[in-house]
Amino acid sequence: MTDSSPPDVNAFNRGIIEEFRASDGQVGGPFAGAPMLLLTSTGAKSGEPRTSPVVHTRDGERYIIIASKAGAPTNPDWYHNLMANPAATIEVGADTIQVQAEAAQGDERQRLWDQHVAAMPNFAEYEKMTDRVIPVVVLTPVG
């Protein structure tokens, strides 16, 4: 695997992915009760499928995910993958949905950010931990 994340993060994510798929989207531990989806994007460099567990909120039919990387100074790999290849797949519960990704901009980004932070206040802490503007990504179902 050529992912640039530390091996312990990869192992942690693999465990979440396995638990998610084995229980129709329910996970325990630090994400118990959180609205989670599995995002499968195409690697920007590798062209290979990459699956990441991500918490989300909803905006109508759209799924909103935040590229916080827990307040790290850089965006997560999945964000770079989506910007290079915006066609992706998400798993929500037992459903698999084709989506098109787009980074929200301006007033819409702020509205969606505020909505997400209202539902999950820890994201406000992530914002304080970094100098970057944390991207808000809109996943719109297609087809």
Backbone as JSON Lines, residues from 0, in Angstrom:
{"i":0,"aa":"M","n":[0.85,-1.18,0.0],"ca":[0.0,0.0,0.0],"c":[0.89,1.23,0.0]}
{"i":1,"aa":"T","n":[0.57,2.21,-0.83],"ca":[1.41,3.4,-0.94],"c":[0.79,4.62,-0.28]}
{"i":2,"aa":"D","n":[-0.12,4.42,0.62],"ca":[-0.76,5.52,1.33],"c":[0.29,6.22,2.18]}
{"i":3,"aa":"S","n":[0.22,7.56,2.26],"ca":[1.22,8.31,3.01],"c":[0.89,8.43,4.49]}
{"i":4,"aa":"S","n":[-0.22,7.87,4.94],"ca":[-0.59,7.92,6.35],"c":[0.26,6.93,7.13]}
{"i":5,"aa":"P","n":[0.5,7.22,8.42],"ca":[1.26,6.27,9.24],"c":[0.54,4.93,9.31]}
{"i":6,"aa":"P","n":[1.3,3.82,9.41],"ca":[0.68,2.48,9.42],"c":[-0.38,2.31,10.5]}
{"i":7,"aa":"D","n":[-0.2,2.91,11.69],"ca":[-1.18,2.74,12.75],"c":[-2.52,3.37,12.37]}
{"i":8,"aa":"V","n":[-2.51,4.46,11.63],"ca":[-3.75,5.08,11.15],"c":[-4.41,4.17,10.13]}
{"i":9,"aa":"N","n":[-3.62,3.59,9.24],"ca":[-4.18,2.67,8.24],"c":[-4.82,1.47,8.92]}
{"i":10,"aa":"A","n":[-4.17,0.91,9.91],"ca":[-4.72,-0.25,10.63],"c":[-6.0,0.14,11.36]}
{"i":11,"aa":"F","n":[-6.01,1.31,11.99],"ca":[-7.2,1.8,12.69],"c":[-8.35,1.94,11.7]}
{"i":12,"aa":"N","n":[-8.1,2.58,10.56],"ca":[-9.14,2.77,9.55],"c":[-9.63,1.44,8.99]}
{"i":13,"aa":"R","n":[-8.73,0.49,8.76],"ca":[-9.15,-0.83,8.26],"c":[-10.11,-1.49,9.24]}
{"i":14,"aa":"G","n":[-9.83,-1.36,10.54],"ca":[-10.71,-1.92,11.55],"c":[-12.09,-1.29,11.51]}
{"i":15,"aa":"I","n":[-12.14,0.03,11.35],"ca":[-13.43,0.74,11.26],"c":[-14.19,0.29,10.01]}
{"i":16,"aa":"I","n":[-13.48,0.19,8.9],"ca":[-14.11,-0.23,7.64],"c":[-14.7,-1.63,7.78]}
{"i":17,"aa":"E","n":[-13.94,-2.54,8.36],"ca":[-14.43,-3.91,8.54],"c":[-15.66,-3.94,9.45]}
{"i":18,"aa":"E","n":[-15.61,-3.19,10.56],"ca":[-16.74,-3.15,11.48],"c":[-17.97,-2.54,10.8]}
{"i":19,"aa":"F","n":[-17.78,-1.46,10.06],"ca":[-18.86,-0.78,9.33],"c":[-19.55,-1.76,8.39]}
{"i":20,"aa":"R","n":[-18.76,-2.46,7.59],"ca":[-19.33,-3.37,6.6],"c":[-19.98,-4.59,7.23]}
{"i":21,"aa":"A","n":[-19.49,-5.02,8.36],"ca":[-20.04,-6.2,9.03],"c":[-21.35,-5.89,9.76]}
{"i":22,"aa":"S","n":[-21.61,-4.59,10.01],"ca":[-22.78,-4.24,10.82],"c":[-23.66,-3.18,10.16]}
{"i":23,"aa":"D","n":[-23.69,-3.16,8.83],"ca":[-24.53,-2.21,8.08],"c":[-24.35,-0.77,8.53]}
{"i":24,"aa":"G","n":[-23.11,-0.38,8.75],"ca":[-22.8,1.01,9.02],"c":[-22.69,1.41,10.46]}
{"i":25,"aa":"Q","n":[-22.84,0.48,11.37],"ca":[-22.72,0.8,12.8],"c":[-21.29,0.52,13.26]}
{"i":26,"aa":"V","n":[-20.72,1.48,13.97],"ca":[-19.38,1.29,14.53],"c":[-19.38,1.69,15.99]}
{"i":27,"aa":"G","n":[-18.42,1.17,16.72],"ca":[-18.29,1.5,18.14],"c":[-17.08,2.38,18.39]}
{"i":28,"aa":"G","n":[-16.56,2.28,19.58],"ca":[-15.36,3.04,19.93],"c":[-15.61,4.53,19.87]}
{"i":29,"aa":"P","n":[-14.6,5.29,19.44],"ca":[-14.74,6.75,19.43],"c":[-15.79,7.28,18.46]}
{"i":30,"aa":"F","n":[-16.24,6.44,17.53],"ca":[-17.22,6.88,16.54],"c":[-18.62,6.31,16.79]}
{"i":31,"aa":"A","n":[-18.83,5.7,17.95],"ca":[-20.14,5.13,18.28],"c":[-21.2,6.22,18.19]}
{"i":32,"aa":"G","n":[-22.24,5.96,17.42],"ca":[-23.34,6.9,17.27],"c":[-23.1,8.01,16.27]}
{"i":33,"aa":"A","n":[-21.88,8.14,15.75],"ca":[-21.58,9.2,14.78],"c":[-22.11,8.8,13.4]}
{"i":34,"aa":"P","n":[-22.61,9.77,12.64],"ca":[-23.07,9.47,11.27],"c":[-21.84,9.25,10.37]}
{"i":35,"aa":"M","n":[-21.56,8.01,10.07],"ca":[-20.36,7.68,9.31],"c":[-20.72,7.13,7.96]}
{"i":36,"aa":"L","n":[-19.84,7.37,7.0],"ca":[-19.94,6.74,5.69],"c":[-18.55,6.26,5.31]}
{"i":37,"aa":"L","n":[-18.51,5.36,4.35],"ca":[-17.24,4.94,3.77],"c":[-17.14,5.58,2.4]}
{"i":38,"aa":"L","n":[-16.07,6.32,2.21],"ca":[-15.81,7.03,0.96],"c":[-14.77,6.24,0.18]}
{"i":39,"aa":"T","n":[-15.12,5.84,-1.04],"ca":[-14.13,5.2,-1.91],"c":[-13.87,6.15,-3.06]}
{"i":40,"aa":"S","n":[-12.64,6.66,-3.06],"ca":[-12.19,7.59,-4.1],"c":[-11.1,6.89,-4.91]}
{"i":41,"aa":"T","n":[-10.71,7.53,-6.0],"ca":[-9.63,7.01,-6.84],"c":[-8.36,7.77,-6.5]}
{"i":42,"aa":"G","n":[-7.3,7.03,-6.19],"ca":[-6.03,7.65,-5.82],"c":[-5.54,8.6,-6.9]}
{"i":43,"aa":"A","n":[-5.19,9.83,-6.5],"ca":[-4.74,10.85,-7.45],"c":[-3.46,10.42,-8.16]}
{"i":44,"aa":"K","n":[-2.57,9.75,-7.46],"ca":[-1.31,9.3,-8.06],"c":[-1.39,7.86,-8.54]}
{"i":45,"aa":"S","n":[-1.99,7.0,-7.73],"ca":[-1.98,5.56,-8.02],"c":[-3.07,5.12,-9.0]}
{"i":46,"aa":"G","n":[-4.19,5.84,-9.01],"ca":[-5.34,5.41,-9.8],"c":[-6.08,4.25,-9.16]}
{"i":47,"aa":"E","n":[-5.66,3.83,-7.98],"ca":[-6.27,2.71,-7.27],"c":[-7.4,3.19,-6.36]}
{"i":48,"aa":"P","n":[-8.4,2.33,-6.1],"ca":[-9.46,2.72,-5.17],"c":[-8.92,2.83,-3.75]}
{"i":49,"aa":"R","n":[-9.37,3.86,-3.05],"ca":[-8.96,4.1,-1.66],"c":[-10.23,4.33,-0.85]}
{"i":50,"aa":"T","n":[-10.39,3.58,0.23],"ca":[-11.58,3.7,1.07],"c":[-11.21,4.31,2.41]}
{"i":51,"aa":"S","n":[-11.99,5.3,2.81],"ca":[-11.75,6.01,4.07],"c":[-13.06,6.15,4.84]}
{"i":52,"aa":"P","n":[-13.05,5.88,6.15],"ca":[-14.23,6.17,6.97],"c":[-14.26,7.67,7.27]}
{"i":53,"aa":"V","n":[-15.43,8.28,7.09],"ca":[-15.57,9.72,7.28],"c":[-16.93,10.01,7.92]}
{"i":54,"aa":"V","n":[-16.96,10.88,8.92],"ca":[-18.25,11.3,9.47],"c":[-18.85,12.33,8.51]}
{"i":55,"aa":"H","n":[-20.17,12.43,8.55],"ca":[-20.84,13.33,7.6],"c":[-22.07,13.97,8.24]}
{"i":56,"aa":"T","n":[-22.53,15.02,7.58],"ca":[-23.85,15.59,7.84],"c":[-24.58,15.56,6.5]}
{"i":57,"aa":"R","n":[-25.83,15.96,6.53],"ca":[-26.62,15.98,5.3],"c":[-27.07,17.41,5.01]}
{"i":58,"aa":"D","n":[-27.22,17.7,3.75],"ca":[-27.8,18.95,3.28],"c":[-28.77,18.54,2.18]}
{"i":59,"aa":"G","n":[-30.01,18.29,2.55],"ca":[-30.97,17.73,1.61],"c":[-30.51,16.33,1.23]}
{"i":60,"aa":"E","n":[-30.38,16.08,-0.06],"ca":[-29.94,14.77,-0.55],"c":[-28.42,14.65,-0.55]}
{"i":61,"aa":"R","n":[-27.73,15.74,-0.33],"ca":[-26.27,15.75,-0.42],"c":[-25.63,15.33,0.91]}
{"i":62,"aa":"Y","n":[-24.47,14.72,0.81],"ca":[-23.68,14.34,1.98],"c":[-22.53,15.33,2.1]}
{"i":63,"aa":"I","n":[-22.31,15.81,3.31],"ca":[-21.28,16.83,3.55],"c":[-20.18,16.2,4.41]}
{"i":64,"aa":"I","n":[-18.95,16.27,3.91],"ca":[-17.81,15.77,4.65],"c":[-16.78,16.89,4.79]}
{"i":65,"aa":"I","n":[-16.01,16.82,5.84],"ca":[-15.07,17.89,6.18],"c":[-13.65,17.33,6.13]}
{"i":66,"aa":"A","n":[-12.77,17.99,5.4],"ca":[-11.38,17.54,5.26],"c":[-10.52,18.09,6.4]}
{"i":67,"aa":"S","n":[-10.91,17.77,7.62],"ca":[-10.24,18.35,8.79],"c":[-8.92,17.66,9.12]}
{"i":68,"aa":"K","n":[-8.84,16.37,8.91],"ca":[-7.68,15.56,9.32],"c":[-7.34,15.87,10.78]}
{"i":69,"aa":"A","n":[-8.43,16.03,11.59],"ca":[-8.32,16.3,13.03],"c":[-7.45,17.51,13.34]}
{"i":70,"aa":"G","n":[-7.48,18.51,12.45],"ca":[-6.74,19.75,12.69],"c":[-5.29,19.72,12.25]}
{"i":71,"aa":"A","n":[-4.9,18.7,11.5],"ca":[-3.52,18.61,10.99],"c":[-3.24,19.76,10.02]}
{"i":72,"aa":"P","n":[-1.97,20.07,9.8],"ca":[-1.63,21.18,8.9],"c":[-1.87,20.91,7.42]}
{"i":73,"aa":"T","n":[-2.14,19.65,7.05],"ca":[-2.38,19.3,5.65],"c":[-3.75,18.64,5.5]}
{"i":74,"aa":"N","n":[-4.26,18.67,4.29],"ca":[-5.53,18.02,3.99],"c":[-5.34,16.51,3.95]}
{"i":75,"aa":"P","n":[-6.41,15.74,4.22],"ca":[-6.3,14.29,4.13],"c":[-6.12,13.84,2.68]}
{"i":76,"aa":"D","n":[-5.54,12.66,2.52],"ca":[-5.32,12.11,1.17],"c":[-6.62,12.01,0.39]}
{"i":77,"aa":"W","n":[-7.71,11.62,1.05],"ca":[-8.98,11.47,0.32],"c":[-9.41,12.78,-0.32]}
{"i":78,"aa":"Y","n":[-9.09,13.91,0.3],"ca":[-9.46,15.21,-0.28],"c":[-8.72,15.41,-1.61]}
{"i":79,"aa":"H","n":[-7.42,15.16,-1.62],"ca":[-6.64,15.31,-2.85],"c":[-7.16,14.36,-3.93]}
{"i":80,"aa":"N","n":[-7.52,13.14,-3.52],"ca":[-8.06,12.17,-4.47],"c":[-9.36,12.68,-5.1]}
{"i":81,"aa":"L","n":[-10.25,13.22,-4.27],"ca":[-11.53,13.71,-4.79],"c":[-11.37,14.92,-5.7]}
{"i":82,"aa":"M","n":[-10.42,15.79,-5.39],"ca":[-10.23,16.97,-6.24],"c":[-9.65,16.56,-7.59]}
{"i":83,"aa":"A","n":[-8.85,15.49,-7.61],"ca":[-8.29,14.99,-8.87],"c":[-9.3,14.13,-9.64]}
{"i":84,"aa":"N","n":[-10.12,13.38,-8.9],"ca":[-11.09,12.45,-9.49],"c":[-12.4,12.57,-8.72]}
{"i":85,"aa":"P","n":[-13.28,13.51,-9.09],"ca":[-14.47,13.78,-8.27],"c":[-15.56,12.7,-8.28]}
{"i":86,"aa":"A","n":[-15.51,11.74,-9.19],"ca":[-16.47,10.64,-9.16],"c":[-16.04,9.67,-8.08]}
{"i":87,"aa":"A","n":[-16.96,9.34,-7.18],"ca":[-16.63,8.47,-6.05],"c":[-17.85,7.63,-5.68]}
{"i":88,"aa":"T","n":[-17.64,6.75,-4.73],"ca":[-18.71,5.91,-4.19],"c":[-18.72,6.07,-2.69]}
{"i":89,"aa":"I","n":[-19.92,6.12,-2.11],"ca":[-20.03,6.11,-0.66],"c":[-20.89,4.94,-0.24]}
{"i":90,"aa":"E","n":[-20.6,4.44,0.95],"ca":[-21.42,3.41,1.58],"c":[-22.04,4.07,2.8]}
{"i":91,"aa":"V","n":[-23.36,4.06,2.85],"ca":[-24.11,4.64,3.97],"c":[-25.03,3.54,4.47]}
{"i":92,"aa":"G","n":[-24.8,3.09,5.69],"ca":[-25.54,1.92,6.17],"c":[-25.23,0.76,5.25]}
{"i":93,"aa":"A","n":[-26.26,0.11,4.72],"ca":[-26.07,-1.02,3.8],"c":[-26.13,-0.57,2.34]}
{"i":94,"aa":"D","n":[-26.3,0.73,2.08],"ca":[-26.45,1.24,0.72],"c":[-25.13,1.71,0.14]}
{"i":95,"aa":"T","n":[-24.95,1.5,-1.16],"ca":[-23.8,2.01,-1.9],"c":[-24.33,3.01,-2.91]}
{"i":96,"aa":"I","n":[-23.74,4.22,-2.91],"ca":[-24.25,5.34,-3.7],"c":[-23.11,5.95,-4.5]}
{"i":97,"aa":"Q","n":[-23.35,6.17,-5.79],"ca":[-22.4,6.89,-6.63],"c":[-22.58,8.38,-6.38]}
{"i":98,"aa":"V","n":[-21.47,9.1,-6.21],"ca":[-21.54,10.53,-5.94],"c":[-20.53,11.3,-6.79]}
{"i":99,"aa":"Q","n":[-20.77,12.58,-6.88],"ca":[-19.84,13.52,-7.51],"c":[-19.42,14.5,-6.41]}
{"i":100,"aa":"A","n":[-18.13,14.68,-6.24],"ca":[-17.59,15.54,-5.17],"c":[-17.25,16.92,-5.7]}
{"i":101,"aa":"E","n":[-17.46,17.9,-4.83],"ca":[-17.1,19.28,-5.16],"c":[-16.79,20.0,-3.85]}
{"i":102,"aa":"A","n":[-15.74,20.79,-3.85],"ca":[-15.42,21.59,-2.67],"c":[-16.35,22.79,-2.63]}
{"i":103,"aa":"A","n":[-17.02,22.99,-1.5],"ca":[-17.91,24.15,-1.35],"c":[-17.06,25.42,-1.24]}
{"i":104,"aa":"Q","n":[-17.61,26.52,-1.72],"ca":[-16.89,27.79,-1.73],"c":[-17.75,28.88,-1.11]}
{"i":105,"aa":"G","n":[-17.1,29.93,-0.62],"ca":[-17.78,31.15,-0.2],"c":[-18.84,30.95,0.86]}
{"i":106,"aa":"D","n":[-20.0,31.59,0.63],"ca":[-21.09,31.54,1.59],"c":[-21.62,30.12,1.81]}
{"i":107,"aa":"E","n":[-21.64,29.32,0.73],"ca":[-22.12,27.95,0.89],"c":[-21.17,27.16,1.79]}
{"i":108,"aa":"R","n":[-19.86,27.34,1.61],"ca":[-18.9,26.65,2.46],"c":[-19.14,27.02,3.92]}
{"i":109,"aa":"Q","n":[-19.33,28.3,4.19],"ca":[-19.54,28.74,5.57],"c":[-20.83,28.18,6.15]}
{"i":110,"aa":"R","n":[-21.9,28.19,5.37],"ca":[-23.18,27.65,5.83],"c":[-23.06,26.17,6.18]}
{"i":111,"aa":"L","n":[-22.42,25.41,5.28],"ca":[-22.27,23.98,5.5],"c":[-21.32,23.69,6.67]}
{"i":112,"aa":"W","n":[-20.26,24.49,6.79],"ca":[-19.33,24.36,7.92],"c":[-20.08,24.59,9.24]}
{"i":113,"aa":"D","n":[-20.83,25.68,9.3],"ca":[-21.57,26.01,10.53],"c":[-22.57,24.91,10.88]}
{"i":114,"aa":"Q","n":[-23.24,24.37,9.88],"ca":[-24.2,23.28,10.08],"c":[-23.48,22.04,10.64]}
{"i":115,"aa":"H","n":[-22.32,21.74,10.09],"ca":[-21.56,20.57,10.52],"c":[-21.06,20.75,11.96]}
{"i":116,"aa":"V","n":[-20.53,21.93,12.26],"ca":[-20.01,22.22,13.6],"c":[-21.14,22.19,14.64]}
{"i":117,"aa":"A","n":[-22.32,22.63,14.25],"ca":[-23.46,22.59,15.18],"c":[-23.78,21.14,15.56]}
{"i":118,"aa":"A","n":[-23.63,20.22,14.59],"ca":[-23.91,18.81,14.85],"c":[-22.74,18.11,15.55]}
{"i":119,"aa":"M","n":[-21.52,18.56,15.26],"ca":[-20.3,17.92,15.8],"c":[-19.31,19.0,16.22]}
{"i":120,"aa":"P","n":[-19.48,19.53,17.43],"ca":[-18.67,20.68,17.89],"c":[-17.16,20.44,17.89]}
{"i":121,"aa":"N","n":[-16.72,19.19,17.91],"ca":[-15.27,18.94,17.9],"c":[-14.59,19.51,16.66]}
{"i":122,"aa":"F","n":[-15.35,19.71,15.58],"ca":[-14.75,20.27,14.36],"c":[-14.31,21.72,14.57]}
{"i":123,"aa":"A","n":[-14.97,22.44,15.47],"ca":[-14.53,23.8,15.79],"c":[-13.14,23.76,16.43]}
{"i":124,"aa":"E","n":[-12.88,22.72,17.22],"ca":[-11.55,22.55,17.83],"c":[-10.51,22.27,16.76]}
{"i":125,"aa":"Y","n":[-10.85,21.45,15.77],"ca":[-9.91,21.15,14.69],"c":[-9.53,22.44,13.95]}
{"i":126,"aa":"E","n":[-10.5,23.32,13.76],"ca":[-10.24,24.58,13.06],"c":[-9.22,25.43,13.82]}
{"i":127,"aa":"K","n":[-9.3,25.39,15.14],"ca":[-8.36,26.17,15.97],"c":[-6.94,25.61,15.93]}
{"i":128,"aa":"M","n":[-6.81,24.35,15.57],"ca":[-5.51,23.68,15.6],"c":[-4.69,23.87,14.33]}
{"i":129,"aa":"T","n":[-5.27,24.49,13.31],"ca":[-4.57,24.61,12.03],"c":[-4.7,26.02,11.46]}
{"i":130,"aa":"D","n":[-3.75,26.38,10.62],"ca":[-3.79,27.68,9.94],"c":[-4.52,27.6,8.6]}
{"i":131,"aa":"R","n":[-4.77,26.4,8.12],"ca":[-5.42,26.27,6.8],"c":[-6.94,26.43,6.93]}
{"i":132,"aa":"V","n":[-7.55,26.82,5.84],"ca":[-9.01,26.81,5.78],"c":[-9.4,25.37,5.48]}
{"i":133,"aa":"I","n":[-10.15,24.77,6.39],"ca":[-10.51,23.37,6.24],"c":[-11.57,23.22,5.16]}
{"i":134,"aa":"P","n":[-11.29,22.41,4.14],"ca":[-12.25,22.24,3.05],"c":[-13.54,21.52,3.49]}
{"i":135,"aa":"V","n":[-14.64,21.99,2.91],"ca":[-15.94,21.36,3.08],"c":[-16.27,20.75,1.72]}
{"i":136,"aa":"V","n":[-16.54,19.45,1.71],"ca":[-16.78,18.74,0.45],"c":[-18.22,18.29,0.39]}
{"i":137,"aa":"V","n":[-18.87,18.59,-0.73],"ca":[-20.24,18.2,-1.0],"c":[-20.22,16.98,-1.9]}
{"i":138,"aa":"L","n":[-20.9,15.92,-1.45],"ca":[-21.03,14.7,-2.24],"c":[-22.48,14.61,-2.71]}
{"i":139,"aa":"T","n":[-22.67,14.79,-4.01],"ca":[-24.01,14.79,-4.59],"c":[-24.26,13.45,-5.28]}
{"i":140,"aa":"P","n":[-25.31,12.74,-4.86],"ca":[-25.64,11.47,-5.52],"c":[-25.92,11.69,-7.02]}
{"i":141,"aa":"V","n":[-25.48,10.74,-7.83],"ca":[-25.71,10.8,-9.28],"c":[-26.47,9.56,-9.72]}
{"i":142,"aa":"G","n":[-27.22,9.7,-10.8],"ca":[-27.91,8.57,-11.38],"c":[-29.19,8.18,-10.73]}
